[in-house]
Amino acid sequence: MSSNDAPSEGFSSLAIHEAAHTVACLVEEGTFRYVTLRPRSRLSEGHIYGMRRIGVVARGVISLAGPFAEAILLGDGDRGELPTLIKAGSSVDMDDVDALGLSEEDLTLVYDGAVRLVDEYWEDIVMVAELLEKRRTLTMGEVYQAMWAVRSDVA
Ligand SMILES: [Zn+2]
């Protein structure tokens, strides 16, 4: 699946950012209550509420999936420049990853995991972003349904 066939209309960069966090959360077997595009504070525009997830590496992957998906949407999705793109994308998410205190080895796992996940689940992320843009808020169940819709389209 290519990351280059992204539609550039139908959703904002904030929607693709938050959609990527939610899809990553589900792929990493975490859970959340809902995701919204409504601002929580001046620092954080959208937000996922009630997220629970497994280990710190998974948590890092979920954090980086947002800015990486945003970078791809904005047309600079060259994987070789991932750390630069992520830093440009969202300092809040980078701060979250820094706060995990990961080893160099785990940080590499987080970067590679986020790249792979966003690439592999790009179609799901786009689908969720379109729905999120329309409804502004989605529960975890609604995100799951959007992901299943992608699966049944392919079948
Ligand atoms: Zn984010």
Backbone and ligand atoms as CSV (ligand in chain L), in Angstrom:
chain,resi,resn,atom,element,x,y,z
A,1,MET,N,N,0.846,-1.194,0.000
A,1,MET,CA,C,0.000,0.000,0.000
A,1,MET,C,C,0.882,1.245,0.000
A,2,SER,N,N,0.574,2.150,-0.918
A,2,SER,CA,C,1.417,3.341,-1.030
A,2,SER,C,C,0.891,4.477,-0.180
A,3,SER,N,N,1.785,5.257,0.335
A,3,SER,CA,C,1.389,6.422,1.108
A,3,SER,C,C,1.189,7.630,0.192
A,4,ASN,N,N,1.462,7.448,-1.084
A,4,ASN,CA,C,1.476,8.613,-1.968
A,4,ASN,C,C,0.118,8.915,-2.598
A,5,ASP,N,N,-0.841,8.005,-2.413
A,5,ASP,CA,C,-2.130,8.217,-3.050
A,5,ASP,C,C,-3.125,8.872,-2.093
A,6,ALA,N,N,-2.603,9.660,-1.169
A,6,ALA,CA,C,-3.465,10.299,-0.182
A,6,ALA,C,C,-4.334,11.359,-0.839
A,7,PRO,N,N,-5.636,11.325,-0.564
A,7,PRO,CA,C,-6.467,12.422,-1.027
A,7,PRO,C,C,-6.091,13.674,-0.241
A,8,SER,N,N,-6.053,14.810,-0.915
A,8,SER,CA,C,-5.629,16.014,-0.221
A,8,SER,C,C,-6.824,16.850,0.204
A,9,GLU,N,N,-8.033,16.336,-0.065
A,9,GLU,CA,C,-9.230,17.058,0.335
A,9,GLU,C,C,-10.094,16.163,1.219
A,10,GLY,N,N,-11.035,16.792,1.922
A,10,GLY,CA,C,-11.967,15.997,2.717
A,10,GLY,C,C,-11.632,15.959,4.189
A,11,PHE,N,N,-10.423,16.331,4.536
A,11,PHE,CA,C,-10.076,16.388,5.955
A,11,PHE,C,C,-8.856,17.281,6.163
A,12,SER,N,N,-8.690,17.743,7.378
A,12,SER,CA,C,-7.597,18.652,7.711
A,12,SER,C,C,-6.375,17.873,8.179
A,13,SER,N,N,-5.250,18.566,8.322
A,13,SER,CA,C,-4.050,17.916,8.843
A,13,SER,C,C,-4.248,17.529,10.306
A,14,LEU,N,N,-5.078,18.286,11.032
A,14,LEU,CA,C,-5.371,17.918,12.419
A,14,LEU,C,C,-6.134,16.585,12.463
A,15,ALA,N,N,-7.084,16.408,11.533
A,15,ALA,CA,C,-7.867,15.164,11.500
A,15,ALA,C,C,-6.973,13.967,11.194
A,16,ILE,N,N,-6.059,14.103,10.241
A,16,ILE,CA,C,-5.193,12.958,9.905
A,16,ILE,C,C,-4.253,12.679,11.083
A,17,HIS,N,N,-3.815,13.716,11.753
A,17,HIS,CA,C,-2.937,13.581,12.922
A,17,HIS,C,C,-3.633,12.775,14.029
A,18,GLU,N,N,-4.834,13.201,14.395
A,18,GLU,CA,C,-5.562,12.511,15.468
A,18,GLU,C,C,-6.006,11.117,15.029
A,19,ALA,N,N,-6.383,10.977,13.761
A,19,ALA,CA,C,-6.784,9.664,13.241
A,19,ALA,C,C,-5.622,8.678,13.356
A,20,ALA,N,N,-4.418,9.141,13.049
A,20,ALA,CA,C,-3.244,8.261,13.127
A,20,ALA,C,C,-2.980,7.823,14.569
A,21,HIS,N,N,-3.146,8.743,15.523
A,21,HIS,CA,C,-2.999,8.353,16.938
A,21,HIS,C,C,-4.001,7.235,17.291
A,22,THR,N,N,-5.252,7.391,16.849
A,22,THR,CA,C,-6.278,6.410,17.239
A,22,THR,C,C,-6.040,5.052,16.585
A,23,VAL,N,N,-5.722,5.065,15.287
A,23,VAL,CA,C,-5.465,3.798,14.594
A,23,VAL,C,C,-4.246,3.111,15.219
A,24,ALA,N,N,-3.203,3.884,15.503
A,24,ALA,CA,C,-2.006,3.325,16.145
A,24,ALA,C,C,-2.357,2.738,17.506
A,25,CYS,N,N,-3.196,3.430,18.248
A,25,CYS,CA,C,-3.602,2.957,19.576
A,25,CYS,C,C,-4.283,1.592,19.471
A,26,LEU,N,N,-5.187,1.440,18.504
A,26,LEU,CA,C,-5.899,0.167,18.353
A,26,LEU,C,C,-4.977,-0.933,17.843
A,27,VAL,N,N,-4.110,-0.594,16.888
A,27,VAL,CA,C,-3.166,-1.589,16.361
A,27,VAL,C,C,-2.229,-2.069,17.471
A,28,GLU,N,N,-1.853,-1.164,18.359
A,28,GLU,CA,C,-0.954,-1.510,19.473
A,28,GLU,C,C,-1.714,-2.113,20.656
A,29,GLU,N,N,-2.996,-2.428,20.414
A,29,GLU,CA,C,-3.841,-3.084,21.410
A,29,GLU,C,C,-4.094,-2.231,22.650
A,30,GLY,N,N,-4.069,-0.915,22.447
A,30,GLY,CA,C,-4.494,-0.015,23.507
A,30,GLY,C,C,-5.987,0.267,23.349
A,31,THR,N,N,-6.548,1.004,24.286
A,31,THR,CA,C,-7.954,1.392,24.180
A,31,THR,C,C,-8.074,2.888,24.475
A,32,PHE,N,N,-9.184,3.478,24.058
A,32,PHE,CA,C,-9.453,4.876,24.408
A,32,PHE,C,C,-10.955,5.071,24.452
A,33,ARG,N,N,-11.406,6.139,25.057
A,33,ARG,CA,C,-12.852,6.401,25.136
A,33,ARG,C,C,-13.332,7.120,23.882
A,34,TYR,N,N,-12.733,8.251,23.568
A,34,TYR,CA,C,-13.100,8.941,22.330
A,34,TYR,C,C,-11.990,9.875,21.890
A,35,VAL,N,N,-12.086,10.293,20.631
A,35,VAL,CA,C,-11.134,11.239,20.067
A,35,VAL,C,C,-11.931,12.421,19.545
A,36,THR,N,N,-11.385,13.603,19.703
A,36,THR,CA,C,-12.116,14.798,19.271
A,36,THR,C,C,-11.177,15.807,18.616
A,37,LEU,N,N,-11.737,16.595,17.715
A,37,LEU,CA,C,-10.974,17.684,17.090
A,37,LEU,C,C,-11.145,18.983,17.869
A,38,ARG,N,N,-11.971,18.922,18.900
A,38,ARG,CA,C,-12.163,20.137,19.706
A,38,ARG,C,C,-10.929,20.400,20.553
A,39,PRO,N,N,-10.544,21.649,20.672
A,39,PRO,CA,C,-9.333,21.970,21.427
A,39,PRO,C,C,-9.472,21.703,22.924
A,40,ARG,N,N,-8.387,21.191,23.500
A,40,ARG,CA,C,-8.351,20.992,24.947
A,40,ARG,C,C,-7.667,22.189,25.607
A,41,SER,N,N,-6.660,22.697,24.922
A,41,SER,CA,C,-5.938,23.861,25.416
A,41,SER,C,C,-5.302,24.542,24.210
A,42,ARG,N,N,-4.591,25.610,24.456
A,42,ARG,CA,C,-3.928,26.291,23.347
A,42,ARG,C,C,-2.783,25.441,22.786
A,43,LEU,N,N,-2.226,24.592,23.636
A,43,LEU,CA,C,-1.106,23.749,23.213
A,43,LEU,C,C,-1.552,22.552,22.391
A,44,SER,N,N,-2.718,22.020,22.741
A,44,SER,CA,C,-3.157,20.789,22.124
A,44,SER,C,C,-4.488,21.021,21.444
A,45,GLU,N,N,-4.526,20.895,20.118
A,45,GLU,CA,C,-5.775,21.168,19.392
A,45,GLU,C,C,-6.761,20.031,19.547
A,46,GLY,N,N,-6.445,18.887,18.953
A,46,GLY,CA,C,-7.320,17.727,19.138
A,46,GLY,C,C,-6.819,16.914,20.306
A,47,HIS,N,N,-7.583,15.890,20.655
A,47,HIS,CA,C,-7.126,15.064,21.762
A,47,HIS,C,C,-7.849,13.725,21.817
A,48,ILE,N,N,-7.126,12.726,22.289
A,48,ILE,CA,C,-7.735,11.426,22.567
A,48,ILE,C,C,-7.965,11.337,24.068
A,49,TYR,N,N,-9.175,10.956,24.453
A,49,TYR,CA,C,-9.491,10.858,25.877
A,49,TYR,C,C,-9.519,9.411,26.347
A,50,GLY,N,N,-9.075,9.226,27.566
A,50,GLY,CA,C,-9.198,7.922,28.220
A,50,GLY,C,C,-8.353,6.839,27.602
A,51,MET,N,N,-7.157,7.197,27.111
A,51,MET,CA,C,-6.315,6.198,26.460
A,51,MET,C,C,-5.585,5.340,27.488
A,52,ARG,N,N,-5.634,4.021,27.251
A,52,ARG,CA,C,-4.860,3.079,28.059
A,52,ARG,C,C,-4.067,2.241,27.097
A,53,ARG,N,N,-2.822,2.075,27.391
A,53,ARG,CA,C,-2.053,1.249,26.475
A,53,ARG,C,C,-0.998,0.455,27.207
A,54,ILE,N,N,-0.462,-0.472,26.437
A,54,ILE,CA,C,0.567,-1.347,26.957
A,54,ILE,C,C,1.895,-0.593,27.011
A,55,GLY,N,N,3.012,-1.311,26.900
A,55,GLY,CA,C,4.346,-0.776,27.210
A,55,GLY,C,C,4.750,0.566,26.625
A,56,VAL,N,N,5.885,1.032,27.053
A,56,VAL,CA,C,6.354,2.365,26.669
A,56,VAL,C,C,6.677,2.479,25.185
A,57,VAL,N,N,7.135,1.383,24.562
A,57,VAL,CA,C,7.434,1.439,23.130
A,57,VAL,C,C,6.143,1.676,22.356
A,58,ALA,N,N,5.087,0.942,22.713
A,58,ALA,CA,C,3.781,1.128,22.061
A,58,ALA,C,C,3.305,2.564,22.253
A,59,ARG,N,N,3.514,3.086,23.429
A,59,ARG,CA,C,3.099,4.452,23.718
A,59,ARG,C,C,3.846,5.449,22.827
A,60,GLY,N,N,5.132,5.213,22.642
A,60,GLY,CA,C,5.929,6.059,21.756
A,60,GLY,C,C,5.455,5.983,20.314
A,61,VAL,N,N,5.133,4.771,19.866
A,61,VAL,CA,C,4.648,4.579,18.492
A,61,VAL,C,C,3.352,5.364,18.284
A,62,ILE,N,N,2.457,5.301,19.256
A,62,ILE,CA,C,1.176,6.010,19.170
A,62,ILE,C,C,1.413,7.526,19.083
A,63,SER,N,N,2.350,8.024,19.893
A,63,SER,CA,C,2.662,9.459,19.875
A,63,SER,C,C,3.218,9.904,18.526
A,64,LEU,N,N,4.148,9.119,17.964
A,64,LEU,CA,C,4.801,9.536,16.721
A,64,LEU,C,C,3.949,9.318,15.480
A,65,ALA,N,N,2.987,8.391,15.545
A,65,ALA,CA,C,2.136,8.121,14.384
A,65,ALA,C,C,1.404,9.397,13.937
A,66,GLY,N,N,0.982,10.231,14.895
A,66,GLY,CA,C,0.255,11.460,14.566
A,66,GLY,C,C,1.067,12.413,13.700
A,67,PRO,N,N,2.204,12.897,14.215
A,67,PRO,CA,C,3.002,13.823,13.400
A,67,PRO,C,C,3.540,13.206,12.115
A,68,PHE,N,N,3.805,11.895,12.107
A,68,PHE,CA,C,4.315,11.279,10.886
A,68,PHE,C,C,3.236,11.253,9.800
A,69,ALA,N,N,2.010,10.898,10.162
A,69,ALA,CA,C,0.904,10.893,9.192
A,69,ALA,C,C,0.676,12.302,8.648
A,70,GLU,N,N,0.794,13.276,9.542
A,70,GLU,CA,C,0.625,14.677,9.136
A,70,GLU,C,C,1.703,15.074,8.128
A,71,ALA,N,N,2.927,14.640,8.378
A,71,ALA,CA,C,4.049,14.945,7.481
A,71,ALA,C,C,3.825,14.326,6.106
A,72,ILE,N,N,3.305,13.100,6.069
A,72,ILE,CA,C,3.024,12.444,4.786
A,72,ILE,C,C,1.959,13.220,4.033
A,73,LEU,N,N,0.908,13.623,4.746
A,73,LEU,CA,C,-0.194,14.361,4.123
A,73,LEU,C,C,0.304,15.670,3.520
A,74,LEU,N,N,1.226,16.309,4.212
A,74,LEU,CA,C,1.737,17.592,3.744
A,74,LEU,C,C,2.758,17.420,2.624
A,75,GLY,N,N,3.015,16.170,2.247
A,75,GLY,CA,C,3.801,15.903,1.055
A,75,GLY,C,C,5.292,15.769,1.263
A,76,ASP,N,N,5.715,15.640,2.526
A,76,ASP,CA,C,7.139,15.500,2.800
A,76,ASP,C,C,7.447,14.157,3.453
A,77,GLY,N,N,6.668,13.149,3.085
A,77,GLY,CA,C,6.776,11.870,3.780
A,77,GLY,C,C,7.968,11.008,3.391
A,78,ASP,N,N,9.122,11.597,3.316
A,78,ASP,CA,C,10.332,10.830,3.046
A,78,ASP,C,C,10.791,10.193,4.352
A,79,ARG,N,N,10.735,8.855,4.388
A,79,ARG,CA,C,11.057,8.138,5.616
A,79,ARG,C,C,12.475,8.406,6.127
A,80,GLY,N,N,13.375,8.723,5.223
A,80,GLY,CA,C,14.754,8.967,5.624
A,80,GLY,C,C,14.893,10.185,6.517
A,81,GLU,N,N,13.913,11.065,6.435
A,81,GLU,CA,C,13.981,12.309,7.213
A,81,GLU,C,C,12.987,12.313,8.352
A,82,LEU,N,N,12.585,11.121,8.750
A,82,LEU,CA,C,11.521,11.016,9.756
A,82,LEU,C,C,11.738,11.843,11.023
A,83,PRO,N,N,12.895,11.747,11.656
A,83,PRO,CA,C,13.050,12.515,12.904
A,83,PRO,C,C,12.865,14.014,12.703
A,84,THR,N,N,13.369,14.532,11.595
A,84,THR,CA,C,13.211,15.953,11.283
A,84,THR,C,C,11.743,16.301,11.080
A,85,LEU,N,N,11.052,15.432,10.324
A,85,LEU,CA,C,9.640,15.677,10.037
A,85,LEU,C,C,8.805,15.658,11.304
A,86,ILE,N,N,9.110,14.721,12.161
A,86,ILE,CA,C,8.347,14.601,13.391
A,86,ILE,C,C,8.563,15.821,14.275
A,87,LYS,N,N,9.793,16.264,14.360
A,87,LYS,CA,C,10.073,17.444,15.178
A,87,LYS,C,C,9.314,18.654,14.656
A,88,ALA,N,N,9.252,18.744,13.308
A,88,ALA,CA,C,8.533,19.863,12.706
A,88,ALA,C,C,7.031,19.730,12.933
A,89,GLY,N,N,6.560,18.482,13.010
A,89,GLY,CA,C,5.121,18.214,13.066
A,89,GLY,C,C,4.465,18.586,14.377
A,90,SER,N,N,5.036,18.208,15.473
A,90,SER,CA,C,4.362,18.423,16.752
A,90,SER,C,C,5.320,18.330,17.922
A,91,SER,N,N,5.544,19.443,18.567
A,91,SER,CA,C,6.454,19.431,19.711
A,91,SER,C,C,5.805,18.765,20.928
A,92,VAL,N,N,4.479,18.828,21.028
A,92,VAL,CA,C,3.790,18.179,22.150
A,92,VAL,C,C,4.026,16.674,22.109
A,93,ASP,N,N,3.872,16.075,20.922
A,93,ASP,CA,C,4.083,14.632,20.791
A,93,ASP,C,C,5.543,14.266,21.019
A,94,MET,N,N,6.460,15.112,20.553
A,94,MET,CA,C,7.884,14.845,20.783
A,94,MET,C,C,8.204,14.894,22.280
A,95,ASP,N,N,7.593,15.852,22.964
A,95,ASP,CA,C,7.789,15.957,24.413
A,95,ASP,C,C,7.289,14.695,25.116
A,96,ASP,N,N,6.157,14.166,24.647
A,96,ASP,CA,C,5.620,12.927,25.225
A,96,ASP,C,C,6.611,11.780,25.064
A,97,VAL,N,N,7.212,11.700,23.883
A,97,VAL,CA,C,8.180,10.625,23.632
A,97,VAL,C,C,9.423,10.836,24.502
A,98,ASP,N,N,9.892,12.070,24.582
A,98,ASP,CA,C,11.053,12.374,25.441
A,98,ASP,C,C,10.792,11.965,26.888
A,99,ALA,N,N,9.556,12.219,27.342
A,99,ALA,CA,C,9.200,11.944,28.728
A,99,ALA,C,C,9.210,10.448,29.065
A,100,LEU,N,N,9.180,9.603,28.019
A,100,LEU,CA,C,9.205,8.153,28.257
A,100,LEU,C,C,10.593,7.688,28.698
A,101,GLY,N,N,11.614,8.511,28.440
A,101,GLY,CA,C,12.976,8.170,28.841
A,101,GLY,C,C,13.503,6.892,28.209
A,102,LEU,N,N,13.228,6.720,26.908
A,102,LEU,CA,C,13.614,5.494,26.213
A,102,LEU,C,C,15.112,5.412,25.945
A,103,SER,N,N,15.625,4.181,25.898
A,103,SER,CA,C,17.005,3.944,25.477
A,103,SER,C,C,17.106,4.203,23.977
A,104,GLU,N,N,18.320,4.356,23.475
A,104,GLU,CA,C,18.530,4.544,22.033
A,104,GLU,C,C,17.887,3.406,21.245
A,105,GLU,N,N,18.048,2.203,21.785
A,105,GLU,CA,C,17.523,1.010,21.119
A,105,GLU,C,C,15.996,1.069,21.027
A,106,ASP,N,N,15.355,1.401,22.130
A,106,ASP,CA,C,13.894,1.487,22.141
A,106,ASP,C,C,13.395,2.650,21.279
A,107,LEU,N,N,14.163,3.726,21.257
A,107,LEU,CA,C,13.784,4.875,20.433
A,107,LEU,C,C,13.779,4.482,18.951
A,108,THR,N,N,14.749,3.660,18.563
A,108,THR,CA,C,14.788,3.147,17.189
A,108,THR,C,C,13.558,2.289,16.907
A,109,LEU,N,N,13.178,1.463,17.860
A,109,LEU,CA,C,11.973,0.633,17.711
A,109,LEU,C,C,10.733,1.509,17.535
A,110,VAL,N,N,10.701,2.590,18.297
A,110,VAL,CA,C,9.556,3.508,18.232
A,110,VAL,C,C,9.483,4.179,16.857
A,111,TYR,N,N,10.605,4.711,16.384
A,111,TYR,CA,C,10.638,5.346,15.053
A,111,TYR,C,C,10.231,4.359,13.971
A,112,ASP,N,N,10.887,3.190,13.963
A,112,ASP,CA,C,10.604,2.194,12.929
A,112,ASP,C,C,9.160,1.713,13.011
A,113,GLY,N,N,8.690,1.531,14.234
A,113,GLY,CA,C,7.316,1.066,14.423
A,113,GLY,C,C,6.301,2.078,13.918
A,114,ALA,N,N,6.548,3.353,14.171
A,114,ALA,CA,C,5.621,4.399,13.720
A,114,ALA,C,C,5.609,4.492,12.196
A,115,VAL,N,N,6.781,4.407,11.570
A,115,VAL,CA,C,6.875,4.450,10.105
A,115,VAL,C,C,6.087,3.295,9.498
A,116,ARG,N,N,6.338,2.097,10.013
A,116,ARG,CA,C,5.705,0.900,9.469
A,116,ARG,C,C,4.187,0.963,9.655
A,117,LEU,N,N,3.771,1.365,10.833
A,117,LEU,CA,C,2.342,1.383,11.150
A,117,LEU,C,C,1.587,2.372,10.262
A,118,VAL,N,N,2.130,3.581,10.120
A,118,VAL,CA,C,1.436,4.596,9.318
A,118,VAL,C,C,1.378,4.168,7.850
A,119,ASP,N,N,2.436,3.545,7.365
A,119,ASP,CA,C,2.462,3.076,5.983
A,119,ASP,C,C,1.449,1.944,5.785
A,120,GLU,N,N,1.499,0.977,6.675
A,120,GLU,CA,C,0.655,-0.213,6.554
A,120,GLU,C,C,-0.828,0.115,6.728
A,121,TYR,N,N,-1.131,1.064,7.597
A,121,TYR,CA,C,-2.534,1.366,7.911
A,121,TYR,C,C,-2.987,2.700,7.337
A,122,TRP,N,N,-2.301,3.169,6.301
A,122,TRP,CA,C,-2.611,4.498,5.741
A,122,TRP,C,C,-4.068,4.632,5.325
A,123,GLU,N,N,-4.586,3.576,4.671
A,123,GLU,CA,C,-5.969,3.607,4.190
A,123,GLU,C,C,-6.952,3.749,5.360
A,124,ASP,N,N,-6.671,3.038,6.436
A,124,ASP,CA,C,-7.505,3.137,7.643
A,124,ASP,C,C,-7.443,4.550,8.228
A,125,ILE,N,N,-6.238,5.096,8.271
A,125,ILE,CA,C,-6.038,6.422,8.859
A,125,ILE,C,C,-6.821,7.470,8.060
A,126,VAL,N,N,-6.782,7.356,6.729
A,126,VAL,CA,C,-7.513,8.290,5.863
A,126,VAL,C,C,-9.019,8.161,6.097
A,127,MET,N,N,-9.486,6.925,6.176
A,127,MET,CA,C,-10.909,6.670,6.405
A,127,MET,C,C,-11.368,7.279,7.740
A,128,VAL,N,N,-10.583,7.057,8.777
A,128,VAL,CA,C,-10.924,7.588,10.099
A,128,VAL,C,C,-10.861,9.125,10.078
A,129,ALA,N,N,-9.883,9.687,9.377
A,129,ALA,CA,C,-9.732,11.147,9.292
A,129,ALA,C,C,-10.952,11.786,8.627
A,130,GLU,N,N,-11.446,11.151,7.558
A,130,GLU,CA,C,-12.627,11.681,6.853
A,130,GLU,C,C,-13.843,11.686,7.774
A,131,LEU,N,N,-13.997,10.583,8.503
A,131,LEU,CA,C,-15.131,10.457,9.425
A,131,LEU,C,C,-15.010,11.458,10.582
A,132,LEU,N,N,-13.795,11.595,11.073
A,132,LEU,CA,C,-13.537,12.503,12.195
A,132,LEU,C,C,-13.790,13.960,11.786
A,133,GLU,N,N,-13.420,14.297,10.565
A,133,GLU,CA,C,-13.642,15.653,10.059
A,133,GLU,C,C,-15.141,15.961,9.994
A,134,LYS,N,N,-15.926,14.963,9.611
A,134,LYS,CA,C,-17.376,15.126,9.511
A,134,LYS,C,C,-18.030,15.237,10.881
A,135,ARG,N,N,-17.641,14.325,11.778
A,135,ARG,CA,C,-18.362,14.222,13.059
A,135,ARG,C,C,-17.693,14.972,14.204
A,136,ARG,N,N,-16.425,15.346,14.051
A,136,ARG,CA,C,-15.632,16.077,15.052
A,136,ARG,C,C,-15.217,15.239,16.254
A,137,THR,N,N,-16.048,14.258,16.640
A,137,THR,CA,C,-15.733,13.382,17.766
A,137,THR,C,C,-16.127,11.957,17.391
A,138,LEU,N,N,-15.267,10.992,17.734
A,138,LEU,CA,C,-15.563,9.576,17.466
A,138,LEU,C,C,-15.242,8.745,18.699
A,139,THR,N,N,-16.076,7.765,18.976
A,139,THR,CA,C,-15.754,6.819,20.039
A,139,THR,C,C,-14.799,5.765,19.482
A,140,MET,N,N,-14.230,4.949,20.375
A,140,MET,CA,C,-13.351,3.876,19.931
A,140,MET,C,C,-14.112,2.913,19.013
A,141,GLY,N,N,-15.367,2.630,19.350
A,141,GLY,CA,C,-16.178,1.726,18.529
A,141,GLY,C,C,-16.361,2.248,17.112
A,142,GLU,N,N,-16.542,3.553,16.981
A,142,GLU,CA,C,-16.720,4.144,15.651
A,142,GLU,C,C,-15.434,4.085,14.834
A,143,VAL,N,N,-14.304,4.238,15.514
A,143,VAL,CA,C,-13.020,4.110,14.817
A,143,VAL,C,C,-12.830,2.669,14.340
A,144,TYR,N,N,-13.175,1.715,15.189
A,144,TYR,CA,C,-13.109,0.298,14.809
A,144,TYR,C,C,-13.951,0.025,13.562
A,145,GLN,N,N,-15.175,0.573,13.568
A,145,GLN,CA,C,-16.079,0.359,12.436
A,145,GLN,C,C,-15.491,0.901,11.146
A,146,ALA,N,N,-14.870,2.089,11.234
A,146,ALA,CA,C,-14.246,2.678,10.046
A,146,ALA,C,C,-13.128,1.767,9.539
A,147,MET,N,N,-12.364,1.183,10.462
A,147,MET,CA,C,-11.282,0.281,10.066
A,147,MET,C,C,-11.836,-0.994,9.433
A,148,TRP,N,N,-12.946,-1.494,9.945
A,148,TRP,CA,C,-13.557,-2.691,9.361
A,148,TRP,C,C,-14.116,-2.385,7.990
A,149,ALA,N,N,-14.579,-1.162,7.788
A,149,ALA,CA,C,-15.101,-0.778,6.477
A,149,ALA,C,C,-13.991,-0.850,5.429
A,150,VAL,N,N,-12.785,-0.460,5.809
A,150,VAL,CA,C,-11.640,-0.561,4.900
A,150,VAL,C,C,-11.422,-2.024,4.535
A,151,ARG,N,N,-11.477,-2.902,5.542
A,151,ARG,CA,C,-11.260,-4.331,5.300
A,151,ARG,C,C,-12.303,-4.910,4.353
A,152,SER,N,N,-13.578,-4.525,4.530
A,152,SER,CA,C,-14.610,-5.128,3.688
A,152,SER,C,C,-14.586,-4.554,2.270
A,153,ASP,N,N,-14.073,-3.334,2.107
A,153,ASP,CA,C,-13.880,-2.773,0.757
A,153,ASP,C,C,-12.878,-3.598,-0.034
A,154,VAL,N,N,-11.845,-4.035,0.663
A,154,VAL,CA,C,-10.755,-4.767,0.014
A,154,VAL,C,C,-11.221,-6.162,-0.395
A,155,ALA,N,N,-12.102,-6.762,0.416
A,155,ALA,CA,C,-12.528,-8.153,0.175
A,155,ALA,C,C,-13.336,-8.308,-1.105
L,1,ZN,ZN,ZN,-0.516,14.411,18.513
